[in-house]
Amino acid sequence: MSFGDSKAIITNQPGIHENLADIVNTHLTHEFKKPISAHTKQAFEEIDRLVKEFDGPIILDSCCGVGQSSRIIAKQNPKALVIGVDKSDNRITRNVEEKWQVDNFHLVRADLNDFYRLVYAANWPVDKHYILYPNPWPKAKHVKRRWHGSAVFPYIFKIGKVLELRSNWRLYLEEFQAALAIANIDSVLNEVSTDEEALTPFEAKYQASGQQCWSLSAKL
């Protein structure tokens, strides 16, 4: 597949999942009791020390992949400490272009289902939280694998002052918006401008393929 030939998402869902409200309400009313994994706890403790010593804004970049977005966001916010988190060690240790090398970011390998709960418990002073192009899980039967259908969803919207998601699948963001509304949180859905530098390799590929990318933003 060439750089400008990314396929559009195919789904068997005609609209917002019919069970979304029941799923979200269940997670809002039941505590997530999954044990915290040892490797995520250790990774969190190491980065938590840096966060507590840092006197400035904290930006969280979830599902950061190779960390290109973390570096760009860090470059755009030189007074902030940007924490990029991804479950894949192979991705976060991969080299990226020299032009994105900055000093005010750190990449962490961790399971976000656990990491989010640790961030919440530690009360990190997060200014902005990004979730950029998460795995869409487009089949209807996989709705609970999407962030807004997962048990950790209530922790996601309790982290930070502003939450921003991006996706090339508008329905994913419409579902997330509906899930936030169930929790009484307003959000705004907009097109991502192609005039700005693409934050992730996925965003660059989608735009090169002529796909519209979307952004969902919520003040928490």
ABEGO torsion letter per residue (X at the ends): XBAAABBBBBBABABBBAAAAAAAAAAAABBBABBBBAAAAAAAAAAAAAAAABBEBBBBBBGAEAGAAAAAAAAABAABBBBBBBABAAAAABBBBAAABBAABBBBBBBAAAAAAAAAAAGBBBABBBBBGBBAGABAAAAAABAAABAAAAAAAABEABBBBBBABAAAAAAAAAAAAAAGBBBBBBBBBAABBBABAAAAAAAAAGBBBBBBBBBX
